[in-house]
Amino acid sequence: MKTIALVTALAITTLPAITPILSAQARRGAGGVGVPAPPPPQDGRLRLGAEVAEKNLVKRVEPQYPASAQEVQASVVLEAGIGKNGEILTLKIVSGHPLLNDSVIDAVKQWRYRPFRLNGETTEIVTTITLDKARG
């Protein structure tokens, strides 16, 4: 009985101390209870969702599509590498329309973001950018 009492006493005294840590990890998605940790970046860059990255967009240039693309309705999806200074470093077409791709790349190369911070340090990120073009 003494062992059970001791284990119970330890659980009661240590659980409140670790609960905030576990809760913070779960909120961050950093391997908290029931939340798997995201895979580490392969190239040292942090992967951010499009919505999060877009909130830091400070300069957006719209594509100037060629006349031949007037009747095209499509989306162009890019994977973008953004540098510590907020400039576009790399762009890769994930999917798109051949008549739209070059115009979208030319425009997005000019986009600028507020620098992204992780633990107080500016960091490079990778995100997805989707541009939709309607007919006309």
Backbone as a ProteinNet text record, in pm:
[ID]
protein_1_A
[PRIMARY]
MKTIALVTALAITTLPAITPILSAQARRGAGGVGVPAPPPPQDGRLRLGAEVAEKNLVKRVEPQYPASAQEVQASVVLEAGIGKNGEILTLKIVSGHPLLNDSVIDAVKQWRYRPFRLNGETTEIVTTITLDKARG
[TERTIARY]
80.9	0	85.4	201.7	287.2	335	363.8	408.9	301.4	179.5	68.9	51.1	59.3	44.8	157	278.9	393.1	377.4	341	319.9	209.6	100.9	-9.4	37.1	113.8	164	255.9	342.7	431.2	351.7	252.5	170.7	97.4	47.4	-27.2	65.6	188.7	278.8	349.6	374.1	446.1	354.3	233.5	143.9	116	84.6	62.2	184.9	303.1	425.1	446.9	407.9	432.5	313.9	196.1	77.5	95.4	148.6	166.6	261.1	362.3	456.3	384.9	309.8	238.1	133.8	64.6	-36.9	26.5	140.8	208.9	254.4	304.9	347.9	230.3	117.5	-0.7	-50	-48.1	-91.6	0.7	129.1	224.8	226.6	171.4	178.4	317.3	387.1	526.4	540.1	455.7	469.9	406.6	312.8	241.1	155.2	86.3	2.6	-100.2	-98.4	-196.1	-169.8	-63.5	-33.6	102.9	109.6	240.3	324.9	452.8	544.3	557.5	565.7	584.7	723.8	739.9	873.4	969.1	1094.9	1190.1	1213.4	1237.8	1263.1	1388.1	1382.1	1495	1608.5	1572.3	1673.7	1697.3	1652	1672.8	1568.8	1474.4	1370	1244.4	1173.9	1049.2	936.7	850	735.2	617.1	559	442.1	324.1	205.2	83.7	63.9	-7.4	-28.2	-95.6	-192.9	-265.6	-173.8	-86.1	6.9	105.8	161.7	258.2	193	70.5	2.6	-19	-31.9	-49.1	74.7	189.6	314	347.5	259.6	283.1	268.4	372.4	367.7	367.3	408.6	405.8	358.6	247.8	191	179.6	234.7	224.9	135.5	33.5	-58.5	1.9	-23	29.2	-33.9	45.2	-2.2	-4.9	-124.1	-137.4	-135.6	-82.9	-82.4	-225	-245.8	-377	-424.4	-332	-369	-429.6	-413.3	-465.9	-598.6	-656.7	-778.1	-891.7	-911.1	-1022.6	-986.3	-865.3	-821	-870	-926.4	-964.5	-891.8	-798.2	-716.2	-646.6	-587.4	-506.7	-362.4	-271.9	-130.7	-87	-27	19.7	171.9	232.4	378.2	425.2	544.8	613.2	718	713.6	802.7	895.3	1022.3	1119.5	1136.7	1118.2	1126.3	1244.1	1329.2	1451.8	1430.5	1537.9	1533.6	1493.3	1519.2	1483.8	1344.6	1273	1137.9	1128.7	1241.2	1240.9	1222.3	1164.1	1146.4	1282.7	1318.8	1445.7	1427.4	1323.7	1300.6	1152.4	1121.2	983.6	983.3	888.2	873.9	725.4	694.4	555.7	515.7	409.4	353.6	248.7	163.3	65.1	23.8	-23.3	-64.4	-98.3	-124.1	-157.1	-40.1	4	120.5	109.8	-10.3	-25.5	-19.2	-29.6	-31.1	98.3	168.5	281.9	387.4	433.2	539.9	495.4	371.9	321	312.5	269.1	258.3	397	491.2	627.7	688.1	671.5	725	666.7	538.2	473.3	517.8	515.2	545.1	690.9	781	921.3	935.5	838.1	842.7	775.6	710.9	643	745.5	704.2	790.2	708.7	775.3	714.3	788.6	718.2	785.2	870.2	989.2	1072.1	999.9	1017	956.1	1052.1	998.3	1081.3	1044.9	1147	1131.5	1225.8	1170.1	1249.5	1333.1	1275.5	1342.5	1440.8	1465	1560.5	1486	1531.4	1470.1	1507.6	1415.3	1437.6	1380.9	1438.2	1384.6	1265.8	1169	1051.7	1022.8	939.2	883.9	733	661.2	516.2	459.7	329.8	259.9	182.8	190.7	117.5	26	-100.8	-197.2	-259.3	-250.3	-315.2	-420.7	-540.6	-653.1	-677.9	-699.3	-734.1	-870	-956.4	-1090.1	-1083	-1181.7	-1188.7	-1201.1	-1140.8	-1158.3	-1058.5
-118.6	0	125.2	119.6	237.3	274.8	173.9	200	271.5	228	290.8	433.9	456.5	591.9	681.5	629.8	706.8	742.4	645.8	671.3	774	761	856.1	994.6	1002.9	1131.8	1194.5	1116.2	1167.6	1216	1140.6	1179.5	1309.2	1324.1	1445.3	1565.4	1547.8	1661.7	1696.5	1601.3	1631.9	1662.7	1610.7	1633.2	1781.2	1861.4	2003.6	2072.6	2025.8	2088.5	2061.6	1943.6	1913.3	1944	1964.9	1992.7	2113.9	2229	2343.2	2311.6	2230.6	2194.3	2112.7	2011.6	1928.2	2009.8	2099.3	2181.9	2272.2	2331.4	2419.1	2340	2219.1	2136.2	2098.3	2065.8	2028.2	2146.8	2266.6	2385.2	2411	2388.1	2410.6	2295.9	2183.9	2066.3	2007	2020.7	1977.1	1845.1	1751.2	1620.6	1608.6	1697.3	1688.6	1563.8	1542.9	1424.6	1419	1313.6	1295.5	1378.5	1456.3	1541.3	1501.4	1444	1403.5	1524.8	1515.2	1622.8	1626.9	1747.6	1755.7	1705.2	1657.1	1611	1729.3	1708.9	1819.3	1862.2	1990.8	2036.5	1969.2	1929.4	1862.5	1959.6	2084.9	2180.2	2291.8	2271.2	2371.5	2482.1	2477.8	2580.1	2529.8	2622.3	2592.9	2592.8	2492.4	2488.5	2552.8	2654.9	2724.6	2705.4	2700.4	2694.4	2824.2	2816	2931.9	3046.6	3015.3	3120.3	3195.5	3124.8	3187.7	3275.5	3224	3300.6	3425.2	3410.6	3523.5	3640.6	3613.9	3720.8	3809.4	3758.9	3836.4	3898.3	3883.8	3940.4	4092.2	4165.1	4311.6	4374.5	4299.9	4350.5	4238.2	4263.8	4164.2	4227.6	4162.4	4206.7	4108	4158.5	4071.8	4033.3	3911.4	3867.3	3946.1	3970.9	4031.1	3918.5	3863	3746.9	3789.5	3704	3735.5	3730.2	3797.4	3800.2	3659.4	3572.3	3434.7	3357.2	3408.5	3340.3	3398.9	3487.4	3556.9	3462.1	3358.4	3265.3	3148.4	3150.2	3042.2	3068.5	2966.5	2971.3	2856.3	2889.3	2785.4	2840.9	2751	2787.4	2748.4	2828.7	2795.4	2779.2	2665.3	2636.3	2632	2710.8	2719.3	2677.8	2623	2606.9	2717.5	2799.7	2915.4	2903.1	2931.7	2945.5	3093.8	3134.4	3275.4	3293.2	3391	3412.9	3484.9	3494.4	3560.4	3707	3768	3908.5	3925.9	3817	3824.9	3821.5	3807.9	3798.9	3655.3	3640.9	3507.9	3456.1	3338.3	3276.4	3174.2	3091.1	2985.2	2974.5	2938.1	2910.1	2784.3	2696.7	2572.6	2554.6	2529.3	2505.6	2366.1	2361.1	2233.4	2188.9	2283.8	2258.2	2392.6	2387.9	2512.4	2492	2604	2603.4	2665.9	2605.4	2655.9	2803.4	2850.9	2990.8	3088.5	3036.4	3122.5	3117.3	3005.8	2980.9	3091.4	3133.6	3234.2	3367.4	3408.2	3534.1	3529.9	3417	3402.2	3405.9	3334.9	3334.2	3474	3546.2	3682.9	3773.6	3758.5	3841.7	3802.5	3673.6	3627.7	3653.1	3654	3686.2	3823.9	3911.1	4047.9	4061.8	3957.1	3963.1	3975.9	4042.9	4057.2	4027	3965.1	3925.9	3991.1	4012	4046.8	3926	3947.9	3833	3745	3616.1	3518.4	3489.1	3478.3	3455	3322	3253.2	3129.7	3141.4	3138.8	3154.3	3282.5	3389.3	3518.9	3539.5	3438.4	3446.6	3448.2	3530.6	3525.8	3393.7	3340.1	3208.9	3203.2	3117.7	3092.5	2998.5	3015.2	2927.4	2873.8	2771.2	2717.1	2719	2764.1	2768.1	2740.8	2724	2704.2	2831.2	2872.4	2989.7	2943	2978	2943.9	3070.8	3089.4	3201.7	3146.6	3200.3	3159	3265.8	3222.6	3314.7	3276.8	3378.3	3359	3393.4	3352.1	3387	3537.2	3583.8	3726.3	3816.2
0	0	0	62.3	66.7	-73.6	-156.4	-292.8	-373	-363.7	-436.3	-389.2	-259.6	-205.3	-255.4	-259.8	-306.3	-453.8	-537.5	-680.3	-700.8	-626.8	-637	-594.7	-488.4	-441.1	-545.1	-606.4	-710.8	-831.2	-871.5	-985.9	-957.8	-839.1	-803.3	-796.9	-748.9	-735.2	-864.9	-953.4	-1076.7	-1193.8	-1194.3	-1307.2	-1331.3	-1228.2	-1254.7	-1313.1	-1278.1	-1327.9	-1476.7	-1526.4	-1666.8	-1756.4	-1698.6	-1779.7	-1870.1	-1819.7	-1910.8	-2026.2	-2001.3	-2108.1	-2214.2	-2171.1	-2266.1	-2341.6	-2271.8	-2337.8	-2442	-2409.7	-2505.2	-2627	-2604.5	-2716.2	-2803.8	-2744.5	-2822.3	-2904.2	-2844.5	-2919.6	-3037.6	-3017.6	-3125.2	-3225.3	-3188.2	-3274.6	-3273	-3163.4	-3155.7	-3082.1	-3114.4	-3054.6	-2918.3	-2885.8	-2759.2	-2757.7	-2648.9	-2632.8	-2745.6	-2824	-2930.5	-3055.4	-3057.8	-3173.9	-3226.8	-3347.3	-3399.1	-3435	-3413.2	-3450.6	-3602	-3661	-3805.3	-3841.3	-3964	-4003.1	-4007.8	-3974.5	-3979.6	-4123.8	-4147.6	-4284.2	-4340.3	-4465.6	-4529.2	-4560	-4594.3	-4637.7	-4535.7	-4411.6	-4308.7	-4308	-4401.8	-4406.8	-4337	-4276.6	-4209.3	-4311.7	-4307.8	-4398.4	-4329	-4395.4	-4343.1	-4436.2	-4379.2	-4458.4	-4534.9	-4645.5	-4732.3	-4658.1	-4571.2	-4499.8	-4404.6	-4337.5	-4243.5	-4319.5	-4427.3	-4505.8	-4565.1	-4612.7	-4677.1	-4581.6	-4453.8	-4355.3	-4345.8	-4388.3	-4385.6	-4521.2	-4618.5	-4751.7	-4745.6	-4785.9	-4782.2	-4921.6	-5021.4	-5159.6	-5250.2	-5318.9	-5410.4	-5548.1	-5647.9	-5786.6	-5859.6	-5926.3	-6000.1	-6135.4	-6180.3	-6310	-6425.1	-6527.2	-6651.8	-6754.9	-6776	-6863.8	-7009.7	-7098.5	-7242	-7298.4	-7409.4	-7474.2	-7508.9	-7541.2	-7577.6	-7459.6	-7337.6	-7219.1	-7172.4	-7251.5	-7210.7	-7174.8	-7251.1	-7227	-7134.8	-7081.8	-6993.2	-6850.7	-6791.1	-6650.4	-6582.4	-6493.9	-6430.4	-6307.2	-6232.2	-6115.6	-6142.3	-6088.2	-6092.1	-5946.9	-5915.3	-5780.3	-5783.2	-5694.2	-5685.7	-5546.7	-5540.7	-5413.5	-5410.2	-5305.2	-5297.4	-5177.7	-5201.4	-5093.8	-5067.7	-4942.8	-4906.2	-4812.2	-4843.7	-4767.5	-4635.9	-4559.8	-4429.3	-4440.2	-4556.1	-4575.8	-4636.4	-4661.6	-4715.2	-4866.6	-4934.6	-5080.8	-5125.9	-5245.2	-5304.3	-5348.6	-5299.1	-5338	-5449.1	-5434.7	-5532.8	-5562.1	-5684.8	-5725.1	-5808.5	-5778.8	-5854.7	-5885.8	-6011.8	-6050.4	-6004.8	-5924.6	-5880.3	-5981.1	-6021.7	-6126.6	-6185.8	-6308.7	-6373.1	-6519	-6585.9	-6728.4	-6803.4	-6912.5	-6985.3	-7027.4	-7054.6	-7095.2	-6976.6	-6854.4	-6735.8	-6654.8	-6661.8	-6572.9	-6573.9	-6690.6	-6697.9	-6637.9	-6664.9	-6610.2	-6458.6	-6405.3	-6259.9	-6196.5	-6253.8	-6199.1	-6203	-6314.5	-6324.6	-6216.5	-6186.8	-6085	-5944.5	-5914.2	-5777.9	-5740.9	-5836.7	-5808.6	-5744.5	-5767.8	-5715.4	-5578	-5532.6	-5402.8	-5291.2	-5183.2	-5065.3	-4939.8	-4845.5	-4718.5	-4602.9	-4491.4	-4367	-4330.2	-4279.7	-4240.5	-4139.2	-4153.4	-4064.7	-3951.1	-3830.9	-3713	-3646.9	-3603.8	-3527.6	-3408.9	-3288.4	-3165.7	-3167.7	-3220.8	-3221.6	-3335.7	-3415	-3526.6	-3659.3	-3754.2	-3886.6	-3951.5	-4029.7	-4089.2	-4230.4	-4311.3	-4444.6	-4431	-4520.6	-4517.1	-4655.9	-4659.1	-4782.7	-4765.4	-4868.1	-4862.7	-5001.4	-5006.8	-5132.7	-5165.4	-5291.1	-5339.2	-5452.1	-5444.1	-5548	-5603.4	-5734.1	-5800.5	-5894.6	-5883.5	-5968.6	-6072.8	-6196.6	-6303.9	-6358.9	-6364.5	-6422.7	-6572.2	-6646.1	-6789	-6804.5	-6914.7	-6950.3	-6899.9
[MASK]
++++++++++++++++++++++++++++++++++++++++++++++++++++++++++++++++++++++++++++++++++++++++++++++++++++++++++++++++++++++++++++++++++++++++

